[in-house]
Amino acid sequence: MKLRTIEKFTLADIPWDCPLHRKTPYGIRGVSHGMFSVARHFGGIQHQGDHYIYLQHSDELIRDDVYRFVRKHQQQARKDARKTMSQKQQELKITIS
């Protein structure tokens, strides 16, 4: 995973209807002032069998599979937006010509 994509991510980006398992929390906030503070130094932790990534800018841990799920849907949304934009541009070119 690229660090630049992690910098923009927060727990607020997770949709409420996320279909992933809920045995462990999707994310943990306020990491630097508790028992998970070791994650700051290592970039993440393993908690109850799931791997969490540390987000320095928001002081949060996000579960690895949740991060991948959200990024996948964000990329799809960007592709759809580009496709819609190019279709609108084609329509404008046709009407102007």
C-alpha positions as CSV (number, residue, x, y, z in Angstrom):
1,M,0.0,0.0,0.0
2,K,1.2,3.5,-0.8
3,L,1.6,6.0,2.0
4,R,0.2,8.9,0.1
5,T,-3.2,7.1,-0.2
6,I,-3.3,6.3,3.5
7,E,-2.7,10.0,4.4
8,K,-6.1,11.0,3.1
9,F,-8.0,8.2,4.7
10,T,-10.0,8.4,7.9
11,L,-12.6,6.2,9.7
12,A,-15.3,8.6,8.4
13,D,-14.7,7.2,4.9
14,I,-16.2,3.8,5.9
15,P,-19.7,3.3,4.6
16,W,-22.3,2.2,7.2
17,D,-23.4,-0.7,5.0
18,C,-19.9,-2.2,4.7
19,P,-20.4,-6.0,4.2
20,L,-17.2,-7.0,6.0
21,H,-17.3,-9.0,9.2
22,R,-17.8,-7.2,12.5
23,K,-16.0,-9.6,14.9
24,T,-13.4,-6.9,15.4
25,P,-13.9,-3.1,15.1
26,Y,-13.3,-1.4,11.7
27,G,-11.2,1.2,13.4
28,I,-9.8,2.4,16.7
29,R,-9.4,6.1,17.5
30,G,-7.1,7.9,19.9
31,V,-4.4,5.3,19.5
32,S,-1.4,7.3,20.9
33,H,-2.8,7.5,24.4
34,G,-3.6,4.0,25.2
35,M,-2.5,0.4,25.0
36,F,-2.4,0.5,21.2
37,S,0.3,3.3,21.2
38,V,2.9,0.8,20.1
39,A,1.2,0.9,16.7
40,R,2.6,4.4,16.2
41,H,6.2,3.0,16.1
42,F,5.5,0.0,13.9
43,G,2.9,1.3,11.5
44,G,0.2,-1.1,12.6
45,I,-0.7,-3.9,15.0
46,Q,-2.3,-7.4,15.0
47,H,-5.5,-7.3,17.2
48,Q,-7.7,-10.3,17.7
49,G,-6.4,-11.9,14.5
50,D,-6.9,-8.9,12.2
51,H,-4.2,-6.6,11.0
52,Y,-4.6,-2.8,11.5
53,I,-2.8,0.0,9.8
54,Y,-1.9,3.1,11.7
55,L,-3.0,6.5,10.3
56,Q,-0.7,9.1,11.7
57,H,-2.6,12.2,10.5
58,S,-5.8,11.2,12.4
59,D,-4.3,9.0,15.2
60,E,-6.4,6.0,14.2
61,L,-6.0,2.4,13.4
62,I,-8.0,1.0,10.4
63,R,-8.5,-2.7,9.7
64,D,-6.6,-3.8,6.6
65,D,-9.5,-5.4,4.8
66,V,-11.8,-2.4,5.5
67,Y,-9.1,-0.1,4.1
68,R,-8.9,-2.1,0.9
69,F,-12.7,-2.3,0.6
70,V,-13.1,1.5,0.9
71,R,-10.2,2.2,-1.5
72,K,-11.7,-0.2,-4.1
73,H,-15.0,1.6,-4.0
74,Q,-13.4,5.1,-4.1
75,Q,-11.5,4.1,-7.2
76,Q,-14.6,2.8,-8.9
77,A,-16.5,6.0,-8.1
78,R,-13.6,8.0,-9.7
79,K,-13.7,5.8,-12.8
80,D,-17.5,6.3,-13.0
81,A,-17.2,10.0,-12.6
82,R,-14.6,10.2,-15.4
83,K,-16.8,8.1,-17.7
84,T,-19.8,10.3,-17.0
85,M,-17.7,13.4,-17.7
86,S,-16.3,12.1,-21.0
87,Q,-19.9,11.2,-22.1
88,K,-21.0,14.7,-21.3
89,Q,-18.0,16.1,-23.2
90,Q,-18.9,14.0,-26.2
91,E,-22.5,15.2,-26.1
92,L,-21.3,18.8,-26.0
93,K,-19.0,18.3,-29.0
94,I,-21.9,16.8,-30.9
95,T,-24.2,19.7,-30.1
96,I,-21.6,22.3,-30.9
97,S,-20.7,20.8,-34.3
